[in-house]
């Protein structure tokens, strides 16, 4: 059983995260301030930590620095309303392994957490590659063969989700749940509209396509042959 320690002082946000992760099969502990979070992170073995950046008693980044200083390498996902590139860099340099800006979809939180616990300890990943495609997870920037892709925030989320599942079929329902946070069937072309925009930016005329539509199933992203 994968164990997660959530360190979050906002009770409503914490309740939503605990409910979502529990539904997905995680065992979740909860600390409401930085001091309690540090004590529990040191006292018990955890597969990953979710740490709010602005905590009472002890700042979230100070907490992570303290853990790293004591040799604790448990992967840590930082949550923060601070969304500038410099803020993300600060969070990662403090010892965070990933950085998620509030507000966020619970599905994205879960996907990032699943990716964290799959990584070898100490193997924080800041870039993703599929063929000529490169994603900079800190700057939230994507390029293809050196060509910058002018992506909106939602388009970057969709592309990152696909890149992390290279070669796998990703269904429309998966994208609705994981990226848009819908837990029910949506009778609209929401996903197709967003994917159409992403495809036009990703695969320019004359370039080998990276994004493929699998009729009746969904989409797949793969390196060109």
C-alpha positions in Angstrom: 0.0 0.0 0.0 1.4 3.4 -1.0 1.5 5.8 1.9 1.3 9.6 1.5 1.7 12.3 4.1 -0.3 15.4 3.3 0.8 18.6 5.1 -1.9 21.2 4.4 -3.5 23.7 6.8 -6.6 24.4 4.7 -9.2 21.9 6.0 -11.4 21.9 3.0 -8.5 21.4 0.5 -7.1 18.7 2.8 -10.4 16.8 3.0 -10.8 16.9 -0.8 -7.2 15.6 -1.4 -7.6 12.9 1.3 -10.9 11.7 -0.2 -9.5 11.6 -3.8 -6.3 9.8 -2.9 -8.1 7.3 -0.7 -10.5 6.6 -3.5 -7.4 5.8 -5.7 -6.0 3.3 -3.2 -3.5 5.4 -1.3 -3.1 5.4 2.5 -3.1 9.1 3.5 -1.9 10.7 6.7 -2.6 14.4 7.4 -0.7 17.1 9.3 -2.1 20.6 9.7 1.1 22.7 10.2 4.7 22.6 9.4 6.0 21.5 12.8 3.6 18.5 13.0 4.4 17.7 9.4 8.1 17.6 10.1 7.7 15.4 13.1 5.5 12.9 11.3 7.8 12.9 8.2 10.8 12.1 10.4 9.0 9.6 12.6 7.2 7.4 10.0 8.2 5.9 6.7 6.2 7.5 3.8 6.3 6.8 0.0 5.8 10.5 -0.8 4.9 13.9 0.8 2.5 16.6 -0.3 3.6 19.9 1.2 1.7 23.2 1.1 4.2 26.0 0.6 2.7 28.4 3.1 2.1 26.6 6.3 1.6 27.9 9.9 4.4 27.2 12.5 6.9 26.3 9.8 7.1 27.2 6.1 6.7 24.3 3.7 10.0 24.9 1.9 11.8 25.3 5.2 10.3 21.9 6.2 11.6 20.3 3.0 15.1 21.8 3.5 15.2 20.4 7.0 14.3 17.0 5.8 16.9 17.0 3.1 19.5 18.3 5.6 18.7 15.3 7.8 19.1 12.9 4.9 15.4 12.2 4.3 15.0 11.8 0.5 11.2 11.0 0.5 9.8 12.5 -2.7 7.9 15.8 -2.0 5.2 17.5 -4.2 4.9 21.2 -3.3 1.5 22.9 -3.5 1.4 26.6 -3.9 -0.6 29.5 -5.2 2.6 31.2 -6.3 2.8 30.5 -10.0 5.8 32.4 -11.4 8.7 30.4 -12.9 11.0 31.8 -10.2 8.6 30.4 -7.5 8.8 26.9 -9.1 12.6 27.1 -9.3 12.8 28.1 -5.6 10.5 25.2 -4.7 12.6 22.7 -6.6 15.9 24.0 -5.4 14.6 23.8 -1.8 14.4 20.0 -2.3 11.0 19.6 -3.8 10.6 17.0 -6.5 7.6 18.5 -8.2 5.6 21.7 -8.0 1.8 22.1 -8.5 0.1 25.5 -8.7 -3.2 26.1 -7.0 -6.0 25.8 -8.0 -5.5 22.4 -9.5 -7.5 19.4 -10.7 -7.4 16.5 -8.3 -6.7 14.2 -11.2 -3.6 16.0 -12.1 -2.4 15.9 -8.4 -3.0 12.1 -8.4 -1.1 11.7 -11.7 1.9 13.7 -10.6 1.9 11.8 -7.3 1.8 8.4 -9.1 4.8 9.6 -11.3 6.7 10.6 -8.2 6.4 7.3 -6.4 7.5 5.5 -9.5 10.8 7.4 -9.7 14.0 6.1 -8.1 14.7 8.1 -4.9 16.9 11.1 -5.8 15.8 10.9 -9.5 13.8 14.2 -9.7 12.9 14.8 -13.3 12.6 18.3 -14.7 12.4 17.5 -18.4 10.5 15.0 -20.5 11.3 13.8 -24.0 9.5 12.0 -26.8 11.5 12.1 -30.0 12.0 15.7 -31.0 9.6 16.9 -28.3 10.9 18.3 -25.1 8.9 19.5 -22.1 10.6 21.7 -19.4 8.5 21.1 -16.3 9.9 24.0 -14.4 9.4 26.7 -17.0 6.3 24.9 -18.3 7.7 25.3 -21.8 7.5 22.9 -24.7 9.7 22.7 -27.8 9.7 20.4 -30.9 13.1 20.2 -32.6 14.0 23.6 -31.1 10.7 25.1 -32.3 8.9 26.7 -29.3 5.3 25.6 -28.9 3.0 28.4 -27.8 0.8 26.4 -25.5 -1.9 27.5 -23.1 -1.8 26.2 -19.6 -4.4 23.5 -20.3 -2.7 22.5 -23.5 0.6 22.0 -21.6 -1.3 19.8 -19.0 -2.7 17.7 -21.8 0.6 17.3 -23.5 2.4 16.4 -20.3 -0.2 13.8 -19.5 0.3 12.2 -23.0 4.1 12.4 -22.8 4.1 10.5 -19.5 2.1 7.8 -21.2 4.1 7.6 -24.4 2.7 4.9 -26.7 -0.3 4.2 -24.6 -3.9 4.9 -25.7 -5.4 7.7 -23.6 -9.2 7.8 -23.6 -11.3 10.9 -23.7 -12.8 9.9 -20.3 -9.3 9.7 -18.8 -8.6 13.2 -19.9 -11.9 14.5 -18.6 -11.2 13.0 -15.2 -7.5 13.6 -14.9 -7.1 17.1 -16.5 -10.6 18.7 -16.2 -11.7 17.0 -13.0 -15.0 15.6 -14.3 -16.2 12.5 -12.5 -19.2 12.0 -14.9 -19.8 11.6 -18.6 -19.8 14.9 -20.5 -21.7 14.9 -23.7 -19.7 17.5 -25.6 -16.7 17.8 -27.8 -14.6 19.5 -25.1 -11.7 17.1 -25.4 -11.7 17.1 -29.2 -11.6 20.9 -29.3 -8.6 21.1 -27.0 -6.8 18.2 -28.7 -7.4 19.7 -32.1 -5.8 23.0 -31.0 -2.9 21.0 -29.4 -2.4 19.0 -32.6 -2.2 22.1 -34.8 0.6 23.5 -32.6 2.4 20.2 -32.1 2.4 18.8 -35.7 3.1 21.4 -38.3 2.7 20.7 -42.0 5.6 18.7 -43.2 6.4 17.3 -39.8 6.0 13.6 -38.9 2.9 13.5 -36.6 3.5 12.8 -32.9 -0.2 12.8 -31.9 -2.5 10.1 -33.3 -6.2 9.7 -32.9 -7.2 6.1 -32.3 -10.7 5.9 -33.7 -13.3 4.9 -31.1 -10.7 4.8 -28.3 -8.8 8.1 -27.8 -5.4 9.4 -28.5 -1.7 8.3 -28.4 1.5 10.2 -28.5 4.6 8.5 -29.9 8.0 9.4 -31.4 8.0 9.5 -35.2 9.3 6.4 -36.9 
